[in-house]
Amino acid sequence: MEQQAKLDAGYLGVDSVEDVVYRGKNAQGETGIFNTHAVPYAIDRDEVFRSNGFFTMSDMIWEIPVDQMQTIRREEGDVIERGNGEKWSILSVKLIDFERTWQFITRKER
């Protein structure tokens, strides 16, 4: 697995690129399962405080390159599933890094 260091916007850590399954809809609105790669990060405390209680310290940030998501709608409520079966529901979606990366703030499903 590729290692990637991130020193950006208050996030610090060395995280691995993971193979994940994105459960959402394609451009035509059809529900589907899409295999992709993502980098997970622990959410920053400042991000939690700025959210006025919407995000928690147990939430996680995932980043996926735009070129891997061209045929997929990116919506709140979609799910990112890890190889170990953990499912993370998407709470927030935004485009970052000069529109090269999708950032998803997620919460682990129980």
C-alpha positions as CSV (number, residue, x, y, z in Angstrom):
1,M,0.0,0.0,0.0
2,E,1.2,3.4,-0.8
3,Q,2.0,5.7,2.1
4,Q,1.1,9.4,1.8
5,A,2.0,12.2,4.2
6,K,-0.5,15.1,4.6
7,L,0.4,18.4,6.1
8,D,-2.6,20.6,5.0
9,A,-5.4,22.6,6.6
10,G,-4.6,21.4,10.2
11,Y,-4.4,17.7,9.3
12,L,-1.2,15.9,10.2
13,G,-0.6,12.2,9.7
14,V,0.7,9.4,7.6
15,D,-2.2,7.5,6.1
16,S,-2.5,4.7,3.5
17,V,-4.4,4.7,0.3
18,E,-7.2,2.1,0.7
19,D,-9.3,0.2,-1.8
20,V,-12.9,1.1,-0.9
21,V,-16.4,0.6,-2.3
22,Y,-18.4,3.7,-2.9
23,R,-22.2,3.0,-2.6
24,G,-24.1,5.7,-4.4
25,K,-25.7,6.7,-7.7
26,N,-24.2,7.1,-11.2
27,A,-24.8,10.2,-13.4
28,Q,-28.1,8.7,-14.6
29,G,-29.4,8.3,-11.0
30,E,-29.1,4.5,-10.9
31,T,-27.9,3.1,-7.6
32,G,-24.6,1.2,-7.8
33,I,-21.4,0.0,-6.2
34,F,-18.2,1.6,-7.4
35,N,-14.7,0.4,-6.6
36,T,-12.2,3.2,-6.0
37,H,-9.2,4.3,-3.9
38,A,-9.4,6.7,-1.0
39,V,-7.2,8.2,1.8
40,P,-8.8,8.3,5.2
41,Y,-7.8,10.9,7.9
42,A,-9.0,11.5,11.4
43,I,-11.1,14.7,11.6
44,D,-9.3,17.7,13.0
45,R,-10.6,19.2,16.3
46,D,-10.9,22.6,14.8
47,E,-13.2,21.2,12.1
48,V,-15.4,19.7,14.8
49,F,-15.6,23.0,16.7
50,R,-16.4,24.9,13.5
51,S,-19.3,22.6,12.8
52,N,-21.2,23.7,16.0
53,G,-21.8,20.1,17.1
54,F,-22.6,18.6,13.7
55,F,-19.3,16.7,13.4
56,T,-17.7,14.6,16.2
57,M,-14.2,13.5,16.9
58,S,-15.1,9.9,15.9
59,D,-16.0,11.1,12.4
60,M,-13.5,10.5,9.6
61,I,-12.4,12.3,6.5
62,W,-11.9,10.5,3.2
63,E,-10.3,12.0,0.0
64,I,-10.8,10.6,-3.5
65,P,-9.3,12.1,-6.6
66,V,-11.8,13.7,-9.0
67,D,-10.8,11.5,-11.9
68,Q,-12.0,8.4,-10.0
69,M,-15.4,9.9,-9.4
70,Q,-16.4,11.3,-12.8
71,T,-19.4,8.9,-13.4
72,I,-20.6,9.0,-9.8
73,R,-22.9,11.5,-8.1
74,R,-21.5,12.6,-4.8
75,E,-24.3,13.0,-2.2
76,E,-24.8,13.1,1.5
77,G,-26.1,9.8,2.6
78,D,-23.9,7.8,0.2
79,V,-21.6,5.2,1.9
80,I,-17.9,4.4,1.7
81,E,-17.1,0.8,2.7
82,R,-13.7,-0.3,3.7
83,G,-12.2,-3.7,2.9
84,N,-12.9,-4.9,6.4
85,G,-16.6,-4.2,6.0
86,E,-16.8,-1.0,8.0
87,K,-19.3,1.4,6.5
88,W,-19.1,5.2,6.7
89,S,-22.1,7.4,5.8
90,I,-21.3,10.6,4.1
91,L,-22.3,13.7,6.0
92,S,-20.6,16.4,3.9
93,V,-19.1,16.6,0.4
94,K,-16.8,19.3,-0.9
95,L,-14.3,19.8,-3.7
96,I,-10.8,20.7,-2.5
97,D,-7.2,21.0,-3.8
98,F,-8.0,23.3,-6.7
99,E,-10.9,21.0,-7.7
100,R,-8.7,17.9,-8.0
101,T,-10.0,16.0,-4.9
102,W,-13.4,15.2,-3.4
103,Q,-13.4,15.4,0.4
104,F,-16.1,13.5,2.3
105,I,-16.7,13.8,6.1
106,T,-18.2,10.6,7.2
107,R,-19.7,8.9,10.3
108,K,-19.3,5.2,11.0
109,E,-22.5,3.2,10.7
110,R,-23.4,1.0,13.7
